[in-house]
Amino acid sequence: MKETPQLVTSIIKGIQEKKGQQIVVADLQGIESAISNYFIICQGNSPSQVGAITESIGEFARKEAAEKPATVVGLENAQWVAMDFGDVLVHVFLPDVRQYYDLEHLWEDASLTAIPDMD
């Protein structure tokens, strides 16, 4: 895999570009059973915003990190979209769906970094 930190930075920029909120980066590198090195979790306020955030993430990852997701699932109803970049998994939620699945606490051993919302 290429430069994962650059990819993480590009994904965050893509989220912020479309005013995605409550971004959390979970560093899973020290967890043996983890399926990737990083989870990036964020939310949008409507299905259309979730879709726009997903599109923006794809653009920033391609332009800045020369990466594209292997798979993107959930765009049909845009309540929870998952983007698989291999070392990085991105989850874009609607707020109530995010609260229900509570991924941040699923990986409680991970190092969590909250990125401040852009105004």
Backbone hydrogen bonds, N-H to C=O, Kabsch-Sander energy under -0.5 kcal/mol:
donor,donor_aa,acceptor,acceptor_aa,energy
4,T,2,K,-1.2
7,L,3,E,-1.9
8,V,4,T,-2.8
9,T,5,P,-2.3
10,S,6,Q,-2.5
11,I,7,L,-2.5
12,I,8,V,-2.3
13,K,9,T,-2.2
14,G,10,S,-2.2
15,I,11,I,-2.2
16,Q,12,I,-2.7
17,E,13,K,-2.4
18,K,14,G,-0.8
18,K,15,I,-0.8
19,K,16,Q,-1.9
20,G,15,I,-2.7
21,Q,43,Q,-2.9
23,I,115,I,-0.7
24,V,41,I,-2.7
25,V,113,T,-3.0
26,A,24,V,-0.6
26,A,39,F,-3.3
27,D,25,V,-0.6
27,D,111,S,-3.0
28,L,26,A,-0.8
28,L,37,N,-3.2
29,Q,37,N,-0.6
31,I,28,L,-2.2
32,E,30,G,-0.6
34,A,31,I,-1.4
37,N,87,D,-1.3
38,Y,87,D,-2.1
39,F,26,A,-2.0
40,I,89,L,-2.7
41,I,24,V,-2.8
41,I,39,F,-0.5
42,C,91,H,-2.2
43,Q,21,Q,-1.9
44,G,93,F,-2.6
50,V,46,S,-2.6
51,G,47,P,-2.3
52,A,48,S,-2.2
53,I,49,Q,-2.9
54,T,50,V,-2.2
55,E,51,G,-2.3
56,S,52,A,-2.5
57,I,53,I,-2.6
58,G,54,T,-2.0
59,E,55,E,-2.1
60,F,56,S,-2.7
61,A,57,I,-2.6
62,R,58,G,-1.9
63,K,59,E,-2.8
64,E,60,F,-2.8
65,A,60,F,-0.6
65,A,61,A,-1.3
66,A,62,R,-0.8
67,E,61,A,-2.1
70,A,84,D,-3.3
71,T,84,D,-0.9
73,V,82,A,-2.5
78,A,74,G,-1.9
81,V,92,V,-2.9
82,A,73,V,-2.6
83,M,90,V,-2.7
84,D,71,T,-2.7
85,F,83,M,-0.7
85,F,88,V,-2.9
87,D,85,F,-1.4
89,L,38,Y,-2.6
90,V,83,M,-2.8
91,H,40,I,-3.2
92,V,81,V,-2.9
93,F,42,C,-2.5
93,F,91,H,-0.6
94,L,79,Q,-2.1
98,R,94,L,-2.5
99,Q,95,P,-2.4
100,Y,96,D,-1.9
101,Y,97,V,-2.2
102,D,98,R,-2.6
105,H,102,D,-1.1
106,L,102,D,-0.8
106,L,103,L,-0.6
107,W,103,L,-1.2
108,E,105,H,-0.8
110,A,107,W,-2.0
111,S,27,D,-1.7
112,L,110,A,-0.7
113,T,25,V,-2.5
115,I,23,I,-2.8
